[in-house]
Amino acid sequence: MKEAAAMPSQLDRVRQQVAAHLDVIGHLFIPGAKLTILVRRPGEPDCDFLMTNDEMSEVAAMVARLSDDAGEEGYRDA
């Protein structure tokens, strides 16, 4: 008897869809651009989502730099 193939989890489906969209978005930038998506639900850290093709230390440095540049508003139109 054959085992049923494991169904992809909801998180796996999200990762696949996000990756497909990041591929499309990536074509808007010069070759070699690094892409990162951050999604958070304030107060629910288990729901945070991060996908990147960059080094985490570089992502953290960019977020820190943009945070410093944005001031109190926390918004920067890049």
C-alpha positions in Angstrom: 0.0 0.0 0.0 1.3 3.4 -1.0 1.7 6.1 1.6 -0.1 9.3 0.9 2.3 12.2 0.0 2.6 14.6 2.9 0.5 17.7 2.4 2.5 20.9 2.4 1.9 22.9 5.6 0.3 26.3 5.4 3.7 27.8 6.1 5.2 25.9 3.2 2.5 27.2 0.9 3.1 30.7 2.1 6.8 30.4 1.5 6.3 29.1 -2.0 3.9 32.0 -2.9 6.2 34.6 -1.3 9.2 33.2 -3.1 7.3 33.4 -6.4 6.4 37.0 -5.8 9.9 37.9 -4.7 11.2 36.5 -8.0 8.8 38.9 -9.8 9.8 41.8 -7.6 13.5 41.0 -8.0 13.2 41.7 -11.7 12.4 45.3 -11.0 15.9 45.9 -9.5 19.4 45.6 -10.9 20.8 42.1 -10.9 22.4 41.1 -7.6 19.8 43.0 -5.5 19.1 41.2 -2.2 15.4 40.9 -1.2 13.9 40.5 2.2 10.3 40.4 3.4 9.4 40.9 7.0 5.9 40.3 8.3 5.1 40.8 11.9 2.0 40.5 14.1 2.6 42.8 17.1 2.2 40.9 20.3 2.4 37.5 18.5 6.1 36.8 17.8 5.3 33.2 16.9 3.5 34.6 13.8 6.5 36.6 12.5 7.7 35.7 9.1 11.0 36.5 7.4 12.3 35.4 4.0 15.5 36.7 2.5 18.2 35.8 0.0 20.6 37.9 2.0 22.8 37.4 5.1 20.9 38.0 8.3 23.6 40.3 9.6 23.3 42.5 6.5 19.5 42.6 6.9 19.8 43.5 10.6 22.3 46.3 9.7 19.9 47.7 7.0 16.9 47.7 9.4 19.0 49.4 12.1 20.2 52.0 9.6 16.7 52.7 8.2 15.4 52.9 11.7 17.9 55.5 12.6 17.1 57.4 9.4 13.3 57.2 9.9 13.3 58.8 13.3 10.3 58.5 15.5 7.8 57.8 12.8 9.4 54.5 11.9 8.6 55.1 8.2 10.9 55.5 5.3 9.8 55.5 1.7 12.8 53.8 0.1 
